[in-house]
Amino acid sequence: KSKFPANLEPRLTYLTFSDLRPFSLLLPQEVASLLALAKSFSYFNSTHKYCSCCSSATVPQPSGQARKCSNSDCGQTLFPRIDPCIITCVTNSTSDSILLGRQAKWAKGMWSVLAGFVEVGE
């Protein structure tokens, strides 16, 4: 059940965002960040209405940052995507070597160059 007043519910389905990039330098950073966050979550919610595993409807979670499959046999939780913002190779100027990192859960012998990610609204 929606938490929006009944008289607003039909209007909310018609709200859309314009491209925010032309305005990003004209707005205060806090406002631009909030608009980017709202646009991203709006896009996520409009494109993840159905589970990608079983095709059942998904429902928003209380945090607002996830949707969960309504099929109790599936229960898949969907999250907004995160994007890589930097992938780098740190070299050693005195030897022919680079700095690599790894996660403990990775298979033995698996390594990666260093990467940073941007979450929604960052």
DSSP file (Angstrom, degrees, kcal/mol; ACC not computed):
  #  RESIDUE AA STRUCTURE BP1 BP2  ACC     N-H-->O    O-->H-N    N-H-->O    O-->H-N    TCO  KAPPA ALPHA  PHI   PSI    X-CA   Y-CA   Z-CA
    1    1 A K              0   0    0      0, 0.0     2,-0.1     0, 0.0     0, 0.0   0.000 360.0 360.0 360.0 136.5    0.0    0.0    0.0
    2    2 A S        -     0   0    0      1,-0.1     4,-0.1     2,-0.1     7,-0.0  -0.379 360.0-149.2 -71.7 147.0    1.3    3.4   -0.9
    3    3 A K  S    S+     0   0    0     -2,-0.1    -1,-0.1     2,-0.1     3,-0.1   0.429  70.7 100.4 -92.3  -1.2    2.1    6.0    1.7
    4    4 A F  S    S-     0   0    0      1,-0.1     5,-0.1     2,-0.1    -2,-0.1  -0.592  88.7 -96.0 -83.7 145.9    1.1    8.8   -0.5
    5    5 A P    >>  -     0   0    0      0, 0.0     3,-2.0     0, 0.0     4,-1.4  -0.321  35.8-117.5 -57.2 143.3   -2.3   10.5   -0.1
    6    6 A A  T 34 S+     0   0    0      1,-0.3     3,-0.1     2,-0.2    -2,-0.1   0.820 112.8  58.7 -55.3 -35.3   -4.8    9.0   -2.6
    7    7 A N  T 34 S+     0   0    0      1,-0.2    -1,-0.3     2,-0.1     4,-0.2   0.665 110.2  43.4 -72.8 -13.7   -5.3   12.3   -4.4
    8    8 A L  T X> S+     0   0    0     -3,-2.0     4,-1.7     2,-0.1     3,-0.6   0.686  91.0  85.0 -98.9 -23.1   -1.5   12.5   -5.2
    9    9 A E  H 3X S+     0   0    0     -4,-1.4     4,-0.8     1,-0.2     3,-0.4   0.878  89.3  48.2 -51.8 -49.1   -1.0    8.8   -6.3
   10   10 A P  H >4 S+     0   0    0      0, 0.0     3,-0.5     0, 0.0     4,-0.3   0.865 110.3  53.3 -62.7 -33.1   -2.1    9.2   -9.9
   11   11 A R  H X4 S+     0   0    0     -3,-0.6     3,-1.6     1,-0.2     4,-0.3   0.849  98.5  63.7 -69.1 -33.6    0.1   12.3  -10.4
   12   12 A L  H >< S+     0   0    0     -4,-1.7     3,-1.0    -3,-0.4    -1,-0.2   0.785  92.5  63.1 -64.7 -26.9    3.2   10.6   -9.2
   13   13 A T  T << S+     0   0    0     -4,-0.8    -1,-0.3    -3,-0.5    -2,-0.2   0.680 102.8  50.9 -71.5 -15.3    3.2    8.1  -12.1
   14   14 A Y  T <  S+     0   0    0     -3,-1.6    -1,-0.2    -4,-0.3     2,-0.2   0.436  81.1 113.9-102.3  -0.8    3.6   11.0  -14.5
   15   15 A L    <   +     0   0    0     -3,-1.0     2,-0.3    -4,-0.3    -3,-0.0  -0.519  41.1 174.3 -72.7 135.7    6.6   12.7  -12.9
   16   16 A T        -     0   0    0     -2,-0.2     2,-0.4     0, 0.0    -2,-0.0  -0.947  25.4-126.1-136.6 159.8    9.8   12.6  -14.9
   17   17 A F        -     0   0    0     -2,-0.3     2,-0.2    22,-0.1     3,-0.1  -0.848  17.1-142.6-105.3 142.6   13.3   14.0  -14.6
   18   18 A S        -     0   0    0     -2,-0.4     2,-0.4     1,-0.1    21,-0.0  -0.451  47.5 -71.6 -87.4 171.3   15.0   16.1  -17.2
   19   19 A D        -     0   0    0      1,-0.2     4,-0.2    -2,-0.2    -1,-0.1  -0.539  46.5-163.6 -63.8 122.8   18.7   15.8  -17.8
   20   20 A L    >>  +     0   0    0     -2,-0.4     3,-1.2     1,-0.2     4,-1.0   0.615  67.3  88.5 -87.4 -13.7   20.3   17.4  -14.8
   21   21 A R  G >4 S+     0   0    0      1,-0.3     3,-0.8     2,-0.2     4,-0.5   0.870  82.4  55.7 -58.4 -41.0   23.8   17.9  -16.2
   22   22 A P  G 34 S+     0   0    0      0, 0.0    -1,-0.3     0, 0.0     3,-0.2   0.792 115.7  39.9 -62.7 -23.3   23.1   21.4  -17.7
   23   23 A F  G X> S+     0   0    0     -3,-1.2     3,-1.4    -4,-0.2     4,-1.2   0.552  87.7  95.2 -99.0  -9.2   22.0   22.6  -14.3
   24   24 A S  T << S+     0   0    0     -4,-1.0     3,-0.2    -3,-0.8     8,-0.1   0.813  88.7  43.3 -58.8 -34.7   24.6   20.9  -12.1
   25   25 A L  T 34 S+     0   0    0     -4,-0.5    -1,-0.3     1,-0.2    -2,-0.1   0.618 111.2  56.2 -85.9 -11.4   27.0   23.8  -12.0
   26   26 A L  T <4 S+     0   0    0     -3,-1.4    -2,-0.2    -4,-0.1    -1,-0.2   0.646  98.3  71.9 -91.1 -17.3   24.2   26.3  -11.4
   27   27 A L  S  < S-     0   0    0     -4,-1.2     2,-0.0    -3,-0.2     0, 0.0  -0.665  94.0 -96.2-100.0 152.5   22.8   24.6   -8.3
   28   28 A P     >  -     0   0    0      0, 0.0     4,-2.6     0, 0.0     3,-0.4  -0.379  41.1-113.8 -59.1 147.1   24.2   24.4   -4.8
   29   29 A Q  H  > S+     0   0    0      1,-0.2     4,-2.5     2,-0.2     5,-0.2   0.860 115.4  53.4 -54.5 -41.1   26.1   21.1   -4.4
   30   30 A E  H  > S+     0   0    0      2,-0.2     4,-2.1     1,-0.2    -1,-0.2   0.897 111.5  45.2 -63.8 -40.6   23.6   19.8   -1.8
   31   31 A V  H  > S+     0   0    0     -3,-0.4     4,-2.5     2,-0.2    -2,-0.2   0.926 113.2  49.3 -69.0 -45.7   20.7   20.4   -4.1
   32   32 A A  H  X S+     0   0    0     -4,-2.6     4,-2.2     1,-0.2    -2,-0.2   0.895 111.9  49.9 -61.0 -40.1   22.4   18.9   -7.1
   33   33 A S  H  X S+     0   0    0     -4,-2.5     4,-2.3    -5,-0.3    -1,-0.2   0.915 111.1  48.2 -65.4 -43.7   23.3   15.9   -5.1
   34   34 A L  H  X S+     0   0    0     -4,-2.1     4,-2.6     2,-0.2    -2,-0.2   0.896 112.0  49.6 -64.8 -39.8   19.8   15.4   -3.8
   35   35 A L  H  X S+     0   0    0     -4,-2.5     4,-2.6     2,-0.2    -2,-0.2   0.901 110.9  49.5 -65.3 -40.4   18.4   15.8   -7.3
   36   36 A A  H  X S+     0   0    0     -4,-2.2     4,-2.4    -5,-0.2    -2,-0.2   0.907 112.1  48.6 -63.7 -41.4   20.8   13.2   -8.7
   37   37 A L  H  X S+     0   0    0     -4,-2.3     4,-2.5    84,-0.2     5,-0.2   0.928 112.7  47.7 -63.4 -46.1   19.9   10.8   -5.9
   38   38 A A  H  X S+     0   0    0     -4,-2.6     4,-2.3     1,-0.2    -2,-0.2   0.908 112.6  49.0 -62.6 -42.4   16.2   11.3   -6.5
   39   39 A K  H  X S+     0   0    0     -4,-2.6     4,-2.4     2,-0.2    -1,-0.2   0.918 111.9  49.0 -64.0 -42.9   16.6   10.8  -10.2
   40   40 A S  H  X S+     0   0    0     -4,-2.4     4,-2.7     2,-0.2    -2,-0.2   0.925 113.5  45.0 -64.2 -45.6   18.7    7.6   -9.7
   41   41 A F  H  X S+     0   0    0     -4,-2.5     4,-2.7     2,-0.2    -1,-0.2   0.868 111.8  53.3 -67.5 -35.4   16.2    6.1   -7.3
   42   42 A S  H  X S+     0   0    0     -4,-2.3     4,-2.0    -5,-0.2    -2,-0.2   0.935 111.8  45.4 -62.3 -45.8   13.3    7.0   -9.5
   43   43 A Y  H  X S+     0   0    0     -4,-2.4     4,-1.6     2,-0.2    -2,-0.2   0.929 112.7  50.9 -62.9 -46.2   15.0    5.3  -12.5
   44   44 A F  H  X S+     0   0    0     -4,-2.7     4,-0.8     1,-0.2     3,-0.3   0.932 112.3  46.1 -57.2 -48.4   15.9    2.2  -10.3
   45   45 A N  H  < S+     0   0    0     -4,-2.7     3,-0.3     1,-0.2    -1,-0.2   0.838 112.8  49.8 -67.3 -32.6   12.3    1.9   -9.1
   46   46 A S  H  < S+     0   0    0     -4,-2.0     3,-0.3    -5,-0.2    -1,-0.2   0.744 116.3  41.5 -78.2 -21.6   10.8    2.3  -12.6
   47   47 A T  H  < S+     0   0    0     -4,-1.6    -1,-0.2    -3,-0.3    -2,-0.2   0.419 112.3  53.4-105.2   0.8   13.1   -0.3  -14.2
   48   48 A H     <  +     0   0    0     -4,-0.8    -1,-0.2    -3,-0.3    -2,-0.1  -0.206  61.9 123.2-127.8  43.0   13.0   -2.9  -11.4
   49   49 A K  S    S+     0   0    0     -3,-0.3     9,-2.7     8,-0.1     2,-0.4   0.711  75.1  46.1 -74.7 -20.2    9.3   -3.5  -11.0
   50   50 A Y  B    S-A   57   0A   0      7,-0.3     7,-0.2    -3,-0.1     2,-0.2  -0.947  93.6-103.3-128.2 146.6    9.8   -7.2  -11.7
   51   51 A C     >  -     0   0    0      5,-3.3     4,-1.5    -2,-0.4    -2,-0.1  -0.423  18.2-146.9 -67.6 133.5   12.3   -9.8  -10.4
   52   52 A S  T  4 S+     0   0    0      1,-0.2    -1,-0.1    -2,-0.2    -4,-0.0   0.596  96.6  49.3 -77.3 -10.7   15.0  -10.6  -12.9
   53   53 A C  T  4 S+     0   0    0      3,-0.1    -1,-0.2    23,-0.0    -2,-0.0   0.854 133.1   3.5 -93.8 -42.0   15.1  -14.2  -11.6
   54   54 A C  T  4 S-     0   0    0      2,-0.1    -2,-0.2    22,-0.0     3,-0.1   0.452  89.0-120.3-128.7  -3.1   11.4  -15.3  -11.5
   55   55 A S     <  +     0   0    0     -4,-1.5    -3,-0.1     1,-0.2     3,-0.1   0.525  63.5 139.9  73.6   8.5    9.4  -12.3  -13.1
   56   56 A S        -     0   0    0      1,-0.1    -5,-3.3    -6,-0.1    -1,-0.2  -0.385  63.1 -87.3 -74.2 161.3    7.3  -11.8   -9.9
   57   57 A A  B     -A   50   0A   0     -7,-0.2    13,-2.7    12,-0.1     2,-0.3  -0.351  41.6-140.1 -64.9 148.7    6.5   -8.2   -8.8
   58   58 A T  E     -B   69   0B   0     -9,-2.7    11,-0.2    11,-0.2    19,-0.1  -0.793   8.5-148.5-107.7 156.9    9.1   -6.5   -6.6
   59   59 A V  E     -B   68   0B   0      9,-2.6     9,-2.7    -2,-0.3     2,-0.0  -0.970  23.6-107.6-125.5 140.7    8.3   -4.3   -3.6
   60   60 A P  E     -B   67   0B   0      0, 0.0     7,-0.2     0, 0.0     5,-0.0  -0.347  33.4-130.0 -64.2 146.0   10.3   -1.4   -2.3
   61   61 A Q    >   -     0   0    0      5,-2.5     3,-2.1     1,-0.1     5,-0.3  -0.627  25.0-105.1 -93.9 156.8   12.1   -2.0    1.0
   62   62 A P  T 3  S+     0   0    0      0, 0.0    -1,-0.1     0, 0.0     0, 0.0   0.783 118.8  59.5 -54.3 -30.3   11.9    0.4    3.9
   63   63 A S  T 3  S-     0   0    0      1,-0.1     0, 0.0     3,-0.0     0, 0.0   0.770  99.8-136.8 -69.7 -22.9   15.4    1.8    3.3
   64   64 A G  S <  S+     0   0    0     -3,-2.1    -1,-0.1     2,-0.2     3,-0.0   0.367  84.8  93.2  82.1  -5.9   14.3    2.9   -0.2
   65   65 A Q  S    S+     0   0    0     14,-0.0     2,-0.3    -5,-0.0    -1,-0.0   0.142  84.3  38.5-107.6  19.2   17.6    1.5   -1.5
   66   66 A A        -     0   0    0     -5,-0.3    -5,-2.5    13,-0.2     2,-0.4  -0.988  59.5-147.3-159.0 159.5   16.4   -1.9   -2.5
   67   67 A R  E     -BC  60  78B   0     11,-2.2    11,-3.7    -2,-0.3     2,-0.4  -0.987  18.1-151.6-129.2 143.0   13.5   -3.9   -3.9
   68   68 A K  E     -BC  59  77B   0     -9,-2.7    -9,-2.6    -2,-0.4     9,-0.2  -0.926  23.0-108.8-119.9 140.4   12.6   -7.4   -2.9
   69   69 A C  E     -B   58   0B   0      7,-2.8   -11,-0.2    -2,-0.4   -12,-0.1  -0.407  19.1-144.2 -63.4 136.1   10.9  -10.1   -4.9
   70   70 A S  S    S+     0   0    0    -13,-2.7     2,-0.7    -2,-0.1    -1,-0.1   0.597  76.6  96.5 -79.5 -11.3    7.3  -10.7   -3.7
   71   71 A N    >>  -     0   0    0    -14,-0.3     4,-2.2     1,-0.2     3,-1.5  -0.713  65.7-155.5 -81.6 112.5    7.6  -14.5   -4.5
   72   72 A S  T 34 S+     0   0    0     -2,-0.7    -1,-0.2     1,-0.3    -3,-0.0   0.756  92.6  59.5 -64.2 -23.2    8.6  -16.1   -1.1
   73   73 A D  T 34 S+     0   0    0      1,-0.1    -1,-0.3    -3,-0.0    -2,-0.0   0.736 118.2  30.2 -73.7 -21.6   10.2  -19.0   -3.0
   74   74 A C  T <4 S+     0   0    0     -3,-1.5    -2,-0.2     2,-0.1    -1,-0.1   0.871  70.8 174.7 -99.5 -66.2   12.6  -16.5   -4.7
   75   75 A G     <  +     0   0    0     -4,-2.2    -3,-0.1     1,-0.2    -5,-0.0   0.634  17.1 172.3  68.8  14.7   13.1  -13.6   -2.3
   76   76 A Q        -     0   0    0     -5,-0.2    -7,-2.8    -8,-0.1     2,-0.5  -0.292  22.6-146.0 -57.5 135.7   15.7  -12.0   -4.6
   77   77 A T  E     -C   68   0B   0     -9,-0.2     2,-0.4   -19,-0.1    -9,-0.2  -0.931  11.0-156.1-106.8 129.2   16.8   -8.5   -3.3
   78   78 A L  E     -C   67   0B   0    -11,-3.7   -11,-2.2    -2,-0.5   -30,-0.0  -0.850   9.3-170.7-107.0 139.0   17.6   -6.0   -6.0
   79   79 A F        -     0   0    0     -2,-0.4   -13,-0.2   -13,-0.2     3,-0.1  -0.901  32.1 -95.6-124.9 153.8   19.9   -3.0   -5.4
   80   80 A P        -     0   0    0      0, 0.0    40,-0.1     0, 0.0   -39,-0.1  -0.341  52.5-100.2 -62.4 151.3   20.7    0.1   -7.5
   81   81 A R        -     0   0    0     38,-0.1     2,-0.4     1,-0.0    39,-0.2  -0.320  28.4-146.6 -71.1 155.2   23.8   -0.3   -9.6
   82   82 A I        -     0   0    0     37,-0.1    37,-0.2    -3,-0.1    -3,-0.0  -0.933  14.5-142.4-117.1 149.8   27.1    1.2   -8.5
   83   83 A D  E     -D  118   0C   0     35,-1.8    35,-2.8    -2,-0.4     2,-0.2  -0.886  16.1-114.4-116.6 141.2   29.6    2.5  -11.1
   84   84 A P  E     +D  117   0C   0      0, 0.0    33,-0.3     0, 0.0     3,-0.1  -0.524  29.7 179.2 -67.1 136.4   33.3    2.3  -11.2
   85   85 A C  E     +     0   0C   0     31,-2.5     2,-0.3     1,-0.4    32,-0.2   0.596  66.3  18.0-112.6 -18.4   34.8    5.8  -11.0
   86   86 A I  E     -D  116   0C   0     30,-1.4    30,-2.4     2,-0.0     2,-0.4  -0.950  50.5-178.2-154.9 133.3   38.5    5.0  -11.0
   87   87 A I  E     +D  115   0C   0     -2,-0.3     2,-0.3    28,-0.2    28,-0.2  -0.996  25.8 178.7-127.0 125.6   40.5    2.0  -12.0
   88   88 A T  E     -D  114   0C   0     26,-2.8    26,-1.0    -2,-0.4     2,-0.5  -0.899  29.4-147.5-134.4 155.9   44.2    2.5  -11.5
   89   89 A C        -     0   0    0     -2,-0.3     2,-0.6    24,-0.2    11,-0.1  -0.964  16.6-156.7-123.3 112.1   47.5    0.8  -11.8
   90   90 A V  E     -E   99   0D   0      9,-0.5     9,-2.6    -2,-0.5     2,-0.3  -0.800  17.3-165.4 -92.1 119.4   50.1    1.8   -9.2
   91   91 A T  E     -E   98   0D   0     -2,-0.6     2,-0.6     7,-0.2     7,-0.2  -0.683  21.0-127.1-106.2 158.7   53.6    1.1  -10.5
   92   92 A N    >   -     0   0    0      5,-2.0     3,-0.8     3,-0.3     5,-0.5  -0.923  14.0-153.4-102.5 120.9   57.0    1.0   -8.7
   93   93 A S  T 3  S+     0   0    0     -2,-0.6    -1,-0.1     1,-0.2     3,-0.0   0.688  92.2  49.3 -71.0 -17.5   59.5    3.3  -10.4
   94   94 A T  T 3  S+     0   0    0      3,-0.0     2,-0.3    -3,-0.0    -1,-0.2   0.539 117.4  29.2-101.0  -6.4   62.5    1.2   -9.4
   95   95 A S  S <  S-     0   0    0     -3,-0.8     2,-1.4     2,-0.2    -3,-0.3  -0.933  85.3-102.7-144.1 169.7   61.2   -2.2  -10.4
   96   96 A D  S    S+     0   0    0     -2,-0.3     2,-0.3    -5,-0.1    -3,-0.1  -0.494  82.0 108.0 -92.0  64.9   59.0   -3.8  -13.0
   97   97 A S        -     0   0    0     -2,-1.4    -5,-2.0    -5,-0.5     2,-0.3  -0.940  50.0-152.4-141.4 160.4   56.1   -4.4  -10.6
   98   98 A I  E     -E   91   0D   0     -2,-0.3     2,-0.5    -7,-0.2    -7,-0.2  -0.917  27.5-107.6-130.8 158.7   52.6   -3.1   -9.8
   99   99 A L  E     -E   90   0D   0     -9,-2.6    -9,-0.5    -2,-0.3    15,-0.4  -0.753  39.3-176.7 -87.9 126.9   50.5   -2.9   -6.7
  100  100 A L        -     0   0    0     -2,-0.5     2,-0.3    13,-0.1    13,-0.2  -0.869   7.6-160.3-120.8 156.4   47.6   -5.4   -6.7
  101  101 A G  B     -F  112   0E   0     11,-3.0    11,-2.4    -2,-0.3     2,-0.3  -0.835   5.9-170.9-128.6 168.9   44.8   -6.0   -4.2
  102  102 A R        -     0   0    0     -2,-0.3     2,-0.4     9,-0.2     9,-0.1  -0.991  22.6-120.4-156.0 158.1   42.3   -8.8   -3.5
  103  103 A Q    >   -     0   0    0     -2,-0.3     3,-1.6     7,-0.1     7,-0.1  -0.805  26.7-125.6 -98.8 145.7   39.3   -9.6   -1.5
  104  104 A A  T 3  S+     0   0    0     -2,-0.4    -1,-0.1     1,-0.3     4,-0.0   0.805 109.1  57.8 -60.2 -29.8   39.5  -12.5    1.0
  105  105 A K  T 3  S+     0   0    0      2,-0.0    -1,-0.3     3,-0.0     3,-0.1   0.599  85.8 103.0 -80.0  -9.4   36.5  -14.2   -0.6
  106  106 A W  S <  S-     0   0    0     -3,-1.6     3,-0.1     1,-0.1    -4,-0.0  -0.295  85.9 -88.2 -70.6 157.7   38.1  -14.4   -4.0
  107  107 A A    >   -     0   0    0      1,-0.1     3,-2.0     2,-0.1    -1,-0.1  -0.274  58.3 -82.6 -61.6 151.1   39.6  -17.7   -5.3
  108  108 A K  T 3  S+     0   0    0      1,-0.3    -1,-0.1    -3,-0.1     3,-0.1  -0.317 117.9  20.4 -56.8 133.6   43.2  -18.3   -4.4
  109  109 A G  T 3  S+     0   0    0      1,-0.3     2,-0.5    -3,-0.1    -1,-0.3   0.404  90.1 130.2  86.8  -1.8   45.6  -16.6   -6.7
  110  110 A M    <   +     0   0    0     -3,-2.0     2,-0.3    -7,-0.1    -1,-0.3  -0.766  28.6 164.3 -90.6 126.3   43.0  -14.0   -7.9
  111  111 A W        -     0   0    0     -2,-0.5     2,-0.3    -9,-0.1    -9,-0.2  -0.875  15.4-162.9-135.3 164.9   44.2  -10.4   -7.8
  112  112 A S  B     -F  101   0E   0    -11,-2.4   -11,-3.0    -2,-0.3     3,-0.1  -0.987  27.2-105.8-147.4 154.3   43.1   -7.1   -9.3
  113  113 A V        -     0   0    0     -2,-0.3     2,-0.2   -13,-0.2   -24,-0.2  -0.345  61.4 -82.3 -67.5 167.6   44.3   -3.6  -10.0
  114  114 A L  E     -D   88   0C   0    -26,-1.0   -26,-2.8   -15,-0.4     2,-0.3  -0.532  53.4-179.9 -81.2 140.5   42.8   -1.0   -7.5
  115  115 A A  E     -D   87   0C   0    -28,-0.2     2,-0.3    -2,-0.2   -28,-0.2  -0.980  15.7-156.6-139.2 149.5   39.3    0.3   -8.2
  116  116 A G  E     -D   86   0C   0    -30,-2.4   -31,-2.5    -2,-0.3   -30,-1.4  -0.930  13.9-151.2-123.0 151.6   37.0    2.8   -6.5
  117  117 A F  E     -D   84   0C   0     -2,-0.3     2,-0.5   -33,-0.3    -2,-0.0  -0.877   7.4-139.2-126.6 155.1   33.2    2.9   -6.9
  118  118 A V  E     -D   83   0C   0    -35,-2.8   -35,-1.8    -2,-0.3     2,-0.1  -0.955  17.7-149.8-114.2 125.6   30.5    5.6   -6.8
  119  119 A E    >   -     0   0    0     -2,-0.5     3,-2.1   -37,-0.2   -37,-0.1  -0.443  45.6 -63.3 -86.8 168.8   27.2    4.9   -5.0
  120  120 A V  T 3  S+     0   0    0      1,-0.3    -1,-0.2   -39,-0.2   -83,-0.1  -0.242 122.7   9.7 -53.0 128.4   23.9    6.4   -6.0
  121  121 A G  T 3         0   0    0    -85,-0.2    -1,-0.3    -3,-0.1   -84,-0.2   0.361 360.0 360.0  84.6  -5.3   24.0   10.2   -5.5
  122  122 A E    <         0   0    0     -3,-2.1    -2,-0.1   -86,-0.1    -1,-0.1   0.499 360.0 360.0 -75.9 360.0   27.7   10.5   -4.8
